[in-house]
């Protein structure tokens, strides 16, 4: 399999970094796509919360692209960036990279890219203006 060797984004700090465990695998031994989706949602929400300066809820997964599998023991890094801010909504793009040992060599593979939309909400769960846009 072509692993599309790459490198981690320079000058950026990962929003979230995880190591998947055997309990996170499917019957084929790869990490469940749902596990990756959950981590992407968490990373995206961190970026959205920071930008909105408060509580947000996920309202849409606009796109989700799996490029390569993730394996037990990979160090999986999630980089989340706010791509757009509306009055109450935020669009966040997340890129996911796996660092793994392949035949004794350190490899970095971009495994996932996703775009999610969030809405800033108040303490009653009602939409509120995004603080940074106010």
N, C-alpha and C positions, 0 to 999 in steps of 0.2 A: 504494500500500500504506500502511495506517495504521501508523505507526511507534511508537505509544504512547509519545510523548515522556515522559521521566521525568528523574530526576536520580540521581547516584551516592548511595549511602547516606551520610547525614551522621553524623559522629562515628565512622566506621569506617575502618580502613585495609585496602586490598585485600591479600589473602593472596598473590595472584599477578597480574601484569599482563603481557600479551603483545600483540604485533602480528603477526597472521597474514600470511604471504607467499604469492606466487602458487603456490608448490609445494604449498600446503595446500588448494588448491581442487579441486572436483569439475568435471565436464564442463560444468556450467552457470555456472561462475565463482564459486559460493558456497563458503565454507569447509566442508570435510568435517565432517559431524556427528561422525565418529570423532576428528578433531583436537580438537574442543571437548570431547568426552567424556574424552580423555586429559588435557587441561589441568584439567578439573574434578576428575579423580581425583588429580592432583598437588596441587591446591589443598586438597582435602579431606584428603589424607594429611598435609600440613603441619600443619593444625589438629589432626588426630588424634595425630600424633607429639608435638606440644607438650603436649597434654593427658595423653597416656599416659606421657610422659617416656621415650620409647624407641621401638623398632621396632614397626611395625604392618603388617598386610596387609589389603588390600581383600577382603572376603568376599561383599559383595552391593551391587548397585546397586538400591536399593529403588524409586526413581522417577527419571525423567529426562524433562523437558518442554522441548521446543524451541518457543519462542514466535515468534522471528523469525530470519532468516538473519544470518550474520556475513560481512563482506566484507573483501577484501584492504585493508590499510591502516587498518582499525578499530583503536582501542586497546581491547583486551578486558580487563576487570577482573573478577577472581573473588574473591568474598567468602565465606569459609568460617567457619561457626560450629558448634561442638559442641552438638548438641541434646539428647543423652542419653548417659549413661555407665553401663554395667553392670559386672559383675565383671571380665570380660575384653574386653568389646566397647564400641565407641563409635559413635554415629550422628552423622553430620555433614551439615549442609545447606549447599549452595553455590548462590549466586546469581551470575549472570554478566551483565555489562552491557557494551554496546559504545558507545564514543564515536566519532562519525563526523561528517564534514562533509556536509551535505545542502543543496545550492544555496547554498553559501557560509556556511551557519549550522551551529554546533556543536549536535549532537543527542546525547542519551543514550537508549539503548533497552535495556530488560531483555530479554535474548535466551534465557536458559536458567535453569532451577531444577532442582536435583537433590538427592536424598538418598542417601547411601551409608553402609554399615556396615563397620567395621574391627574387627579383633581384634588386641590387643596380643600380641606374641610375644617369646619369649626368644631367645638366641643360637642355639638349636637349632630354631627355628621352631615351638615349642610354645606354646600359649596361656599367658599369664601374667596375673596380676591387673593392672588398670590402676593405675598408680602413684598417680594422684590419688584413686582410689577406695579405696586400701589404708589 
